[in-house]
Amino acid sequence: MARRIGASLAALLLAALLLLAALLAHAHWSLRRLDPPLPDPAGLTRVPPDRDLPVRLAWVDTASQAMPRAAVLERARNPEPEAPYVMSHAAFVLEWSDGRIFLVDCGMDRQTARRFGAPLVWLAGAEPIEPRAPLAERLGADVERVAGLAFTHLHEDHVAGIAPLCARRKRPIPLFQAPLQAEHGNHTTRAGRAALRRAGCTEPHRLETGPAYAVPGFPGLSVVEAAGHTPGSQVLVARVRRESGEVRTWVFTGDVVNHADGVRFDLPKPRLYSLLVVPESSGRLGRVRRWLAALSREPGVALLVSHDALQLRAAGLPEL
């Protein structure tokens, strides 16, 4: 009897491993098929002088977690392996002069943050995660001024903050997606898509005419299909006019990299992460990293790496 039970358990374990291998193989194959064109960096920064551009940009850190840089950068090529790193879970708030607000990502609520951060303590040697006030609480009464929303990608740590946001809303929020995000996903985006469905306040709008997809109703904001990390990963570009009249171009990189040095030194994420934890197309991400590096060399351009708290604070953006 014991031998039969052992054989059955071994068969179940083997079946589970084969299923996991098939899932990972399909995810990698699907991602490698996606190689959308990237726009000319110089063209993204050209802004007609009379455009109604956003006038303010702030960020919200919905949770943060200190961990070794080796958790987010390939160790063998890491130029400063002992330097501090804090993983942030950022949301960004763009505002136009008439009071319209556009959100880039929503971060997490406290419960999701605790669940998300717990495995990283033993998997990556991280400190316990520090959940903070979710985006909806930071916005307060201004939640009704939110007129548009886009996600860099549909992983739960970028999406889960939509639930408290929807709970405070009386009207739906237009959700803008380039075609790949609207049409494609994989097993890593299921939880994020489910969170969107449960929240129930987003109204999808598919963007047209790339490779730099203009967001209708929000001049100065465009979306570029990145793929690589998830099938629907997007980079957003916002031209923001300061009080002085100067225009600054901010680039929301999402999870193309998790540390600014990924772009600065063209460093990939750890191999095991990209192979097993979150299946990625390393070739595609390399192309997007180098495109971001070229974009960052254009006058008046700055990158905003969602998961690099130290880089975001150094960028000088106000926290909401």
C-alpha positions as CSV (number, residue, x, y, z in Angstrom):
1,M,0.0,0.0,0.0
2,A,2.7,2.4,1.0
3,R,4.6,1.7,-2.2
4,R,1.5,2.4,-4.3
5,I,0.9,5.7,-2.4
6,G,4.5,6.7,-3.0
7,A,4.3,5.8,-6.7
8,S,1.1,7.9,-7.0
9,L,2.7,10.9,-5.3
10,A,5.7,10.6,-7.5
11,A,3.5,10.5,-10.6
12,L,1.6,13.6,-9.4
13,L,4.8,15.4,-8.7
14,L,6.1,14.5,-12.2
15,A,2.9,15.7,-13.8
16,A,3.0,19.0,-11.9
17,L,6.7,19.5,-13.0
18,L,5.8,18.7,-16.6
19,L,2.8,21.1,-16.5
20,L,5.0,23.9,-15.1
21,A,7.7,23.3,-17.7
22,A,5.1,23.4,-20.5
23,L,3.7,26.7,-19.0
24,L,7.1,28.3,-18.8
25,A,8.0,27.1,-22.3
26,H,4.8,28.5,-23.8
27,A,5.3,31.8,-22.0
28,H,8.9,32.2,-23.3
29,W,7.8,31.2,-26.8
30,S,4.9,33.7,-26.8
31,L,7.2,36.6,-25.6
32,R,9.9,35.9,-28.2
33,R,7.4,36.3,-31.0
34,L,6.6,39.8,-29.9
35,D,9.0,42.5,-31.3
36,P,7.0,45.6,-32.0
37,P,8.8,48.6,-33.5
38,L,10.3,51.3,-31.3
39,P,9.9,55.0,-32.3
40,D,12.7,57.3,-33.0
41,P,13.9,58.8,-29.6
42,A,14.3,62.3,-31.0
43,G,10.7,62.3,-32.3
44,L,9.2,61.5,-28.9
45,T,10.6,64.7,-27.4
46,R,9.4,67.2,-30.1
47,V,6.5,69.2,-28.7
48,P,4.6,72.0,-30.5
49,P,4.8,75.1,-28.4
50,D,1.0,75.6,-28.1
51,R,0.1,72.1,-26.9
52,D,-1.9,71.7,-23.8
53,L,0.6,69.7,-21.8
54,P,0.4,68.4,-18.2
55,V,1.7,70.9,-15.7
56,R,2.4,68.7,-12.7
57,L,3.8,65.2,-12.0
58,A,4.0,63.5,-8.6
59,W,4.6,59.9,-7.4
60,V,3.3,57.7,-4.7
61,D,5.3,54.8,-3.1
62,T,2.6,52.4,-2.1
63,A,5.1,49.9,-0.5
64,S,8.9,49.6,-0.3
65,Q,11.3,46.8,0.5
66,A,15.1,46.9,0.9
67,M,17.0,44.0,-0.7
68,P,20.3,43.2,-2.3
69,R,21.0,44.5,-5.8
70,A,21.7,41.0,-6.8
71,A,17.9,40.3,-6.6
72,V,17.3,42.7,-9.6
73,L,20.6,42.8,-11.6
74,E,22.7,40.0,-13.0
75,R,25.4,39.5,-10.3
76,A,28.3,38.8,-12.7
77,R,28.0,42.2,-14.4
78,N,26.9,44.3,-11.4
79,P,29.3,47.2,-11.1
80,E,28.4,48.0,-7.4
81,P,27.1,44.8,-5.8
82,E,27.2,46.2,-2.3
83,A,25.3,49.4,-3.0
84,P,21.9,49.8,-1.3
85,Y,18.7,49.1,-3.2
86,V,15.1,49.6,-2.2
87,M,12.3,48.2,-4.3
88,S,9.5,50.7,-4.6
89,H,6.0,50.0,-5.9
90,A,5.2,53.3,-7.5
91,A,2.2,55.0,-9.0
92,F,2.4,58.3,-10.9
93,V,0.0,61.2,-11.0
94,L,-0.1,63.6,-14.0
95,E,-2.2,66.7,-13.8
96,W,-3.3,69.2,-16.5
97,S,-4.1,72.9,-16.0
98,D,-7.9,72.2,-16.1
99,G,-7.6,69.8,-13.1
100,R,-7.7,66.5,-15.1
101,I,-5.6,63.7,-13.6
102,F,-4.1,60.8,-15.4
103,L,-2.6,57.8,-13.5
104,V,0.3,55.6,-14.6
105,D,0.0,52.4,-12.6
106,C,-1.8,52.1,-9.2
107,G,0.7,50.2,-7.0
108,M,-0.8,48.0,-4.3
109,D,-3.1,48.1,-1.3
110,R,-1.7,47.1,2.0
111,Q,-2.9,43.5,2.0
112,T,-1.6,42.8,-1.4
113,A,1.7,44.4,-0.5
114,R,2.2,42.1,2.5
115,R,1.4,39.1,0.4
116,F,3.7,40.2,-2.4
117,G,6.7,41.0,-0.2
118,A,6.7,38.0,2.1
119,P,8.3,35.5,-0.4
120,L,11.1,38.0,-1.3
121,V,12.3,37.8,2.3
122,W,13.5,34.2,1.8
123,L,13.8,34.1,-2.0
124,A,15.9,37.3,-2.4
125,G,17.2,38.1,1.1
126,A,14.9,41.1,1.4
127,E,13.9,43.0,4.5
128,P,10.2,42.8,5.4
129,I,8.1,44.9,3.1
130,E,6.7,48.3,4.3
131,P,3.2,48.8,3.1
132,R,2.1,52.5,2.9
133,A,-1.1,54.3,2.2
134,P,-2.5,53.2,-1.1
135,L,-3.0,55.6,-4.0
136,A,-6.7,56.1,-3.4
137,E,-5.9,57.4,0.2
138,R,-3.3,59.7,-1.1
139,L,-5.6,61.2,-3.7
140,G,-8.4,61.7,-1.2
141,A,-11.2,63.8,-2.7
142,D,-9.2,64.2,-5.9
143,V,-10.0,60.7,-6.9
144,E,-13.0,62.0,-8.8
145,R,-10.7,64.2,-10.9
146,V,-9.0,61.0,-12.3
147,A,-10.0,61.1,-16.0
148,G,-7.6,58.4,-17.4
149,L,-5.4,55.5,-16.5
150,A,-2.7,53.4,-18.1
151,F,-0.7,50.5,-16.7
152,T,2.9,49.8,-17.7
153,H,1.9,46.2,-17.4
154,L,-0.7,44.0,-15.7
155,H,1.2,42.4,-12.9
156,E,-0.6,42.5,-9.6
157,D,1.9,44.8,-7.9
158,H,1.1,47.5,-10.5
159,V,-2.7,46.9,-10.6
160,A,-4.0,45.9,-7.2
161,G,-4.3,49.6,-6.0
162,I,-7.3,49.9,-8.4
163,A,-9.6,48.3,-5.9
164,P,-9.6,51.0,-3.3
165,L,-9.6,53.6,-6.1
166,C,-12.8,52.1,-7.6
167,A,-14.4,51.9,-4.1
168,R,-14.2,55.7,-3.9
169,R,-15.4,56.5,-7.5
170,K,-18.8,57.3,-8.8
171,R,-17.9,57.1,-12.5
172,P,-15.8,54.7,-14.6
173,I,-12.2,55.5,-15.4
174,P,-11.1,55.3,-19.1
175,L,-8.3,52.7,-19.3
176,F,-5.9,53.2,-22.3
177,Q,-4.1,50.2,-23.7
178,A,-2.0,49.7,-26.8
179,P,-3.0,46.6,-28.8
180,L,-0.6,44.1,-27.2
181,Q,-1.8,44.9,-23.7
182,A,-5.4,44.8,-24.8
183,E,-5.1,41.5,-26.6
184,H,-2.3,39.5,-25.0
185,G,-1.4,38.1,-21.6
186,N,0.1,35.0,-19.9
187,H,0.0,33.2,-16.6
188,T,1.9,36.1,-14.9
189,T,-0.8,38.6,-15.7
190,R,-3.9,36.6,-14.7
191,A,-4.0,37.9,-11.2
192,G,-3.7,41.5,-12.4
193,R,-6.5,41.1,-15.0
194,A,-8.6,39.5,-12.3
195,A,-8.0,42.4,-10.0
196,L,-9.2,44.8,-12.8
197,R,-12.4,42.8,-13.4
198,R,-13.2,42.6,-9.7
199,A,-12.6,46.4,-9.2
200,G,-15.2,47.0,-12.0
201,C,-14.6,50.7,-12.6
202,T,-12.4,50.8,-15.7
203,E,-13.6,51.4,-19.2
204,P,-11.1,50.0,-21.8
205,H,-10.0,52.1,-24.7
206,R,-7.7,50.6,-27.3
207,L,-5.1,53.0,-28.7
208,E,-4.5,53.2,-32.4
209,T,-1.6,54.3,-34.7
210,G,1.8,53.4,-33.2
211,P,4.6,53.0,-32.6
212,A,4.2,56.0,-30.4
213,Y,0.5,55.8,-29.5
214,A,-1.0,59.2,-28.6
215,V,-3.5,59.0,-25.7
216,P,-6.6,60.9,-26.9
217,G,-7.7,63.7,-24.6
218,F,-4.3,63.9,-22.9
219,P,-1.9,65.9,-25.1
220,G,1.7,65.3,-24.3
221,L,1.2,61.7,-23.3
222,S,2.1,58.7,-25.5
223,V,2.5,54.9,-25.1
224,V,5.2,52.7,-26.6
225,E,4.8,48.9,-26.7
226,A,7.7,47.4,-24.9
227,A,6.8,43.7,-24.5
228,G,9.7,41.6,-23.2
229,H,8.6,41.5,-19.5
230,T,5.0,40.7,-20.2
231,P,3.3,40.5,-23.6
232,G,1.5,43.8,-23.0
233,S,4.3,45.7,-21.2
234,Q,4.3,49.4,-22.1
235,V,6.6,52.4,-21.7
236,L,4.8,55.7,-21.2
237,V,6.2,59.1,-22.2
238,A,4.9,62.4,-20.8
239,R,6.0,65.9,-21.7
240,V,5.4,68.1,-18.7
241,R,5.4,71.9,-18.9
242,R,6.9,73.6,-15.9
243,E,5.9,77.0,-14.5
244,S,9.0,78.5,-16.3
245,G,7.6,77.2,-19.6
246,E,10.4,74.6,-19.9
247,V,9.2,71.2,-21.1
248,R,10.6,68.1,-19.4
249,T,10.1,64.6,-20.9
250,W,9.5,61.9,-18.3
251,V,9.7,58.2,-19.3
252,F,7.9,55.6,-17.2
253,T,9.9,52.4,-17.8
254,G,7.7,50.0,-15.9
255,D,9.6,46.7,-15.4
256,V,11.8,46.8,-18.4
257,V,14.4,47.2,-15.7
258,N,14.0,47.1,-11.9
259,H,17.1,49.3,-11.3
260,A,18.2,52.4,-13.1
261,D,21.7,50.8,-13.7
262,G,19.9,48.2,-15.9
263,V,19.6,51.0,-18.5
264,R,22.8,52.9,-17.5
265,F,25.1,49.9,-18.0
266,D,22.8,47.7,-20.2
267,L,22.5,45.1,-17.4
268,P,19.9,42.3,-17.5
269,K,18.0,40.9,-14.6
270,P,19.2,37.7,-12.9
271,R,19.0,34.7,-15.3
272,L,16.9,32.5,-13.0
273,Y,14.4,35.3,-12.5
274,S,13.9,35.8,-16.2
275,L,13.9,32.1,-16.9
276,L,11.7,30.7,-14.1
277,V,10.1,33.4,-11.8
278,V,8.8,35.8,-14.5
279,P,9.5,34.4,-18.0
280,E,10.9,37.2,-20.1
281,S,12.4,37.7,-23.5
282,S,15.9,38.7,-22.8
283,G,16.7,39.7,-26.3
284,R,13.7,42.0,-26.5
285,L,14.4,43.6,-23.1
286,G,18.0,44.2,-24.2
287,R,16.7,46.1,-27.3
288,V,14.3,48.2,-25.2
289,R,17.1,48.9,-22.6
290,R,19.3,50.3,-25.3
291,W,16.4,52.3,-26.8
292,L,15.7,53.8,-23.3
293,A,19.4,54.7,-23.0
294,A,19.3,56.5,-26.3
295,L,16.1,58.2,-25.3
296,S,17.6,59.3,-22.0
297,R,20.4,61.1,-23.9
298,E,18.0,63.4,-25.6
299,P,17.8,66.9,-24.1
300,G,15.4,67.3,-21.2
301,V,14.6,63.6,-20.8
302,A,14.6,61.6,-17.5
303,L,13.7,58.0,-16.9
304,L,11.5,56.9,-14.0
305,V,12.1,53.3,-12.9
306,S,9.0,52.0,-11.1
307,H,10.9,49.7,-8.7
308,D,13.9,51.9,-7.9
309,A,13.0,54.0,-4.9
310,L,16.4,55.7,-4.7
311,Q,16.4,56.7,-8.3
312,L,12.8,58.0,-8.1
313,R,13.7,60.2,-5.0
314,A,16.8,61.4,-6.8
315,A,14.7,62.5,-9.8
316,G,13.3,65.3,-7.6
317,L,9.6,64.5,-8.1
318,P,7.3,65.5,-5.3
319,E,5.6,62.7,-3.4
320,L,1.8,63.0,-3.3
